[in-house]
Amino acid sequence: MDVTAPNDESFSIEVILSEGGKTAPCCPHGPTLLFEKVRKGGEKGRKFYACSACRDRKDCNFFQWEDEKVSEARLLAREAENQSKRPPFTQQEYCNQFRKFASLPVEEKKFCQDCQILLLPGEHEAHVSHRSMAVSAAQLRRPSVLLRPLDNKKSNAQYLFTDRSAHFLLDTLVALGYRKVLCVGTPRLQELIKLRNLEQKHEPMKSLLLDIDFRYAQFYSQDEFCLYNMFNHHFFDGEASSAVLQAFLTECDGQKVVMVVDPPFGGLVKPLANSFSLISQTWRKLQSSDCSNADMPMIWIFPYFFESRILECLPSFTMLDYQVDYDNHPLYKHGKTGRKQSPVRLFTNISARDVVLPKEEGYRFCSVCQRFVFSLNKHCAKCNVCPSKDGREWKHCSTCEKCVKPSWKHCQSCGCCALPDHPCGHGQEKEGCFNCGSLEHKRKACPLKDTHRISSHRSNAKSGGKNVSHHPLLKSKAKRKSGAARRAKKMAALSK
């Protein structure tokens, strides 16, 4: 997405993942990320640190110029604020409390809905004016149902898999022979695995949940949950949590490990990919020598319009056609209040041929592509692929020499296919390099571009206006409003 300044000069915000080994300052969400404003033509602005997890200063107001000298008093105040926002108990203390809670008589097991905590008998009086409820053993096994989902779209929005999608994921992992599942931001999958183990009809599976929501620490032991920020690969309990992860990633007795990640959709793709790659590197070091060049098996769940960004970071990945649904998302689910097709897909480095998509839900196997696709995703003999990304049947444009969405038509003025009511003549503006202005290449191929920095400008335009890399710290209120209007317009175009 473009952010237009009053003089009509556009800029993008880049995230810089490596800057000579410098230690980033910390906010309540762990180490911050380094950003830089880049204007069209390659002019670079002043670098600054900001929160890795929140895209709105209302949620985390940390801001520091990279070259700024911070006083000792300010450092002490910052550390005090960070400590004040830490969870009230350690993971060990939560575990001790849960053991006491589980041993209570049924009538004494209470959950405070206002504070979102399990209450021991001595704590009931302090919460007498709050809404509380009795908790059954079944509810304790499904904390994602008991807890109120966080709903801030710019920081910690929690969208939970429907049972249909969760069961498909688990059944697929079982069929592929995985017995240990690293659940990164997927609490409902963790619950389903533990429920499956209780049935005692199958070979037991192990799971470890990494999540930034400390409320889940109330329900799991130290080897089942780690407080973790996936945007900066930060474990809040330090070495203790790192040791738990390493023990889990060690494959013994033939127990294969797979990672399933479901990040917030507004998250920065580059830092996420970096964190997942670091986990993969840890896994690789713990395996036998024949795995020294392999990548950890992974499934990344994200909207299809982020495909180019994800594949740029993780070239070995493939996008599958399976549509993931969420119980509490207004659009990303089937039904009257959602879309006809959810835009959320699976990105994976597991062989696409081996991931069997359910025939009863409308998927079929393409013998040419050697993968399962949605029934409306017809194979194009000219492109030699099943081209559809959004669940509809696409059509081939002979002039563009590629398949496009069924609602698009070829525009002679723009020289490409677009929606019939598109602003004609704007196609040329998307061409060329944002960095140096040349029409001979795009920014990612620019010889003047610092290879450690990734621009979000073009990828956001291709992703349908989803603001994945712009940090709002440098926007005025008016610009944020105009940006929101542009994003809404582009998102509406996705469904056409």
Backbone hydrogen bonds, N-H to C=O, Kabsch-Sander energy under -0.5 kcal/mol:
donor,donor_aa,acceptor,acceptor_aa,energy
3,V,11,F,-0.7
4,T,2,D,-0.5
5,A,3,V,-0.6
5,A,9,E,-1.4
8,D,5,A,-2.6
10,S,8,D,-0.6
11,F,3,V,-0.9
12,S,38,V,-2.8
14,E,12,S,-0.5
14,E,36,E,-3.3
15,V,454,I,-0.7
16,I,34,L,-3.2
17,L,15,V,-0.6
17,L,452,H,-0.7
22,K,19,E,-1.2
24,A,22,K,-0.6
27,C,30,G,-2.3
30,G,27,C,-2.2
32,T,25,P,-2.8
33,L,50,A,-2.6
34,L,16,I,-0.7
35,F,48,F,-3.3
36,E,14,E,-2.2
37,K,46,R,-0.6
38,V,12,S,-3.1
39,R,43,E,-3.2
40,K,10,S,-2.1
41,G,434,F,-1.9
42,G,39,R,-1.9
42,G,434,F,-0.5
45,G,37,K,-3.5
48,F,35,F,-2.2
49,Y,64,Q,-3.7
50,A,33,L,-2.1
51,C,62,F,-0.6
55,R,154,K,-2.7
59,D,56,D,-1.8
60,C,56,D,-1.5
64,Q,49,Y,-1.7
66,E,47,K,-2.2
68,E,65,W,-1.5
70,V,68,E,-0.6
75,L,71,S,-2.2
76,L,72,E,-2.3
77,A,73,A,-2.2
78,R,74,R,-2.6
79,E,75,L,-2.3
80,A,76,L,-2.2
81,E,77,A,-2.1
82,N,78,R,-2.4
83,Q,79,E,-2.4
84,S,80,A,-2.0
85,K,81,E,-1.1
85,K,82,N,-0.5
86,R,83,Q,-1.4
94,Y,90,T,-2.3
95,C,91,Q,-2.3
96,N,92,Q,-2.2
97,Q,93,E,-2.2
98,F,94,Y,-2.4
99,R,95,C,-2.1
100,K,96,N,-1.7
101,F,97,Q,-2.6
102,A,98,F,-2.9
103,S,99,R,-1.1
104,L,101,F,-1.5
108,E,105,P,-1.7
109,K,105,P,-0.6
109,K,106,V,-1.2
110,K,108,E,-0.9
110,K,119,L,-0.9
111,F,133,M,-2.5
112,C,117,I,-2.7
113,Q,111,F,-0.7
113,Q,131,R,-2.5
114,D,131,R,-0.9
116,Q,112,C,-1.6
117,I,112,C,-1.0
119,L,110,K,-2.7
123,E,120,L,-2.5
124,H,120,L,-0.5
124,H,121,P,-1.2
127,H,123,E,-0.7
127,H,124,H,-1.1
128,V,125,E,-1.4
130,H,127,H,-1.7
132,S,130,H,-0.5
133,M,111,F,-1.9
135,V,109,K,-1.8
140,L,136,S,-1.7
141,R,137,A,-1.0
142,R,139,Q,-1.2
145,V,142,R,-1.7
146,L,142,R,-1.5
147,L,143,P,-3.2
153,K,151,D,-0.9
155,S,152,N,-1.7
156,N,152,N,-0.6
157,A,152,N,-1.3
158,Q,150,L,-3.1
159,Y,157,A,-0.6
162,T,325,D,-1.6
166,A,162,T,-2.6
167,H,163,D,-2.7
168,F,164,R,-1.9
169,L,165,S,-2.4
170,L,166,A,-2.3
171,D,167,H,-2.9
172,T,168,F,-2.4
173,L,169,L,-2.3
174,V,170,L,-2.4
175,A,171,D,-2.4
176,L,172,T,-1.7
177,G,174,V,-1.5
178,Y,173,L,-2.3
179,R,256,K,-1.8
180,K,256,K,-1.9
181,V,206,K,-2.6
182,L,180,K,-0.5
182,L,258,V,-2.9
183,C,181,V,-0.9
183,C,208,L,-2.6
184,V,182,L,-0.9
184,V,260,V,-2.6
185,G,183,C,-0.9
185,G,210,L,-2.3
190,Q,186,T,-1.6
191,E,187,P,-2.1
192,L,188,R,-1.9
193,I,189,L,-2.1
194,K,190,Q,-2.0
195,L,191,E,-2.4
196,R,192,L,-2.2
197,N,193,I,-1.9
198,L,194,K,-1.3
199,E,195,L,-0.9
199,E,196,R,-0.6
200,Q,196,R,-0.5
200,Q,197,N,-0.9
206,K,179,R,-2.7
208,L,181,V,-1.8
209,L,224,E,-2.7
210,L,183,C,-2.7
210,L,208,L,-0.6
211,D,209,L,-0.6
211,D,226,C,-1.9
214,F,212,I,-1.0
216,Y,213,D,-1.5
217,A,214,F,-1.7
218,Q,215,R,-1.4
219,F,216,Y,-1.6
220,Y,216,Y,-0.6
224,E,221,S,-1.7
225,F,221,S,-1.0
226,C,209,L,-2.3
228,Y,211,D,-1.8
228,Y,226,C,-0.6
229,N,234,H,-2.4
230,M,228,Y,-0.6
232,N,229,N,-0.9
233,H,229,N,-0.8
234,H,229,N,-1.7
235,F,233,H,-0.5
236,F,227,L,-2.0
236,F,234,H,-0.6
238,G,235,F,-1.6
240,A,237,D,-1.1
241,S,238,G,-0.5
242,S,238,G,-2.0
243,A,239,E,-2.5
244,V,240,A,-1.5
245,L,241,S,-2.4
246,Q,242,S,-2.4
247,A,243,A,-2.3
248,F,244,V,-2.0
249,L,245,L,-2.5
250,T,246,Q,-1.0
251,E,249,L,-0.6
252,C,250,T,-0.7
255,Q,252,C,-1.7
256,K,177,G,-0.6
256,K,254,G,-1.0
258,V,180,K,-2.0
259,M,297,P,-2.3
260,V,182,L,-2.6
261,V,299,I,-2.8
262,D,184,V,-2.0
267,G,264,P,-1.9
272,L,268,L,-1.5
273,A,269,V,-2.9
274,N,270,K,-2.1
275,S,271,P,-2.3
276,F,272,L,-2.5
277,S,273,A,-2.2
278,L,274,N,-1.9
279,I,275,S,-1.9
280,S,276,F,-2.2
281,Q,277,S,-2.4
282,T,278,L,-2.0
283,W,279,I,-2.4
284,R,280,S,-2.5
285,K,281,Q,-2.1
286,L,282,T,-1.1
286,L,283,W,-0.6
287,Q,283,W,-0.6
287,Q,284,R,-1.1
291,C,288,S,-2.1
292,S,289,S,-1.8
294,A,291,C,-1.3
299,I,259,M,-2.6
300,W,347,F,-3.6
301,I,261,V,-2.6
301,I,299,I,-0.5
302,F,300,W,-0.6
302,F,345,R,-1.7
304,Y,343,P,-2.8
306,F,303,P,-1.7
307,E,304,Y,-1.9
310,I,306,F,-2.5
311,L,307,E,-2.7
312,E,308,S,-1.5
313,C,309,R,-1.5
314,L,310,I,-3.1
317,F,314,L,-1.9
318,T,348,T,-2.3
320,L,318,T,-0.5
320,L,346,L,-3.1
321,D,372,F,-0.7
324,V,322,Y,-0.6
324,V,344,V,-2.1
326,Y,332,Y,-1.9
327,D,160,L,-3.0
329,H,326,Y,-0.6
333,K,331,L,-2.3
338,G,335,G,-0.6
339,R,331,L,-1.9
339,R,333,K,-0.8
345,R,302,F,-2.8
347,F,300,W,-2.9
348,T,318,T,-2.3
349,N,298,M,-1.2
350,I,298,M,-0.5
354,D,351,S,-1.1
355,V,351,S,-0.7
355,V,352,A,-0.7
356,V,354,D,-1.0
357,L,355,V,-0.6
361,E,358,P,-1.1
362,G,359,K,-2.0
363,Y,358,P,-1.3
364,R,373,V,-3.0
366,C,364,R,-0.5
366,C,371,R,-2.8
367,S,365,F,-0.7
370,Q,366,C,-1.9
371,R,366,C,-1.1
372,F,352,A,-0.6
373,V,364,R,-3.2
375,S,362,G,-2.7
377,N,374,F,-2.0
378,K,376,L,-1.6
380,C,385,V,-2.8
381,A,379,H,-0.6
384,N,380,C,-2.3
385,V,380,C,-0.8
394,W,392,R,-0.6
395,K,404,V,-2.2
397,C,402,K,-2.7
398,S,396,H,-0.6
401,E,397,C,-1.7
402,K,397,C,-1.3
404,V,395,K,-3.0
408,W,405,K,-1.7
409,K,418,A,-3.0
411,C,416,C,-2.6
412,Q,410,H,-0.6
415,G,411,C,-2.0
416,C,411,C,-1.0
418,A,409,K,-2.3
422,H,419,L,-2.0
424,C,422,H,-1.1
426,H,423,P,-1.3
429,E,426,H,-1.0
430,K,426,H,-0.5
430,K,427,G,-1.3
431,E,428,Q,-1.3
433,C,438,S,-2.6
437,G,433,C,-1.5
445,A,442,K,-1.3
446,C,443,R,-1.9
449,K,446,C,-1.3
453,R,450,D,-2.1
454,I,15,V,-0.8
455,S,453,R,-0.5
460,N,456,S,-2.2
461,A,457,H,-1.2
462,K,458,R,-2.1
463,S,459,S,-1.7
464,G,461,A,-1.0
465,G,460,N,-2.3
468,V,466,K,-1.7
471,H,469,S,-0.5
474,L,471,H,-0.9
475,K,472,P,-1.9
480,R,476,S,-2.2
481,K,477,K,-2.0
482,S,478,A,-2.3
483,G,479,K,-2.7
484,A,480,R,-2.2
485,A,481,K,-1.8
486,R,482,S,-2.1
487,R,483,G,-2.4
488,A,484,A,-2.4
489,K,485,A,-2.0
490,K,486,R,-2.3
491,M,487,R,-2.8
492,A,488,A,-1.9
493,A,489,K,-1.3
494,L,490,K,-1.0
494,L,491,M,-0.5
495,S,491,M,-0.7
495,S,492,A,-0.7
496,K,493,A,-1.1
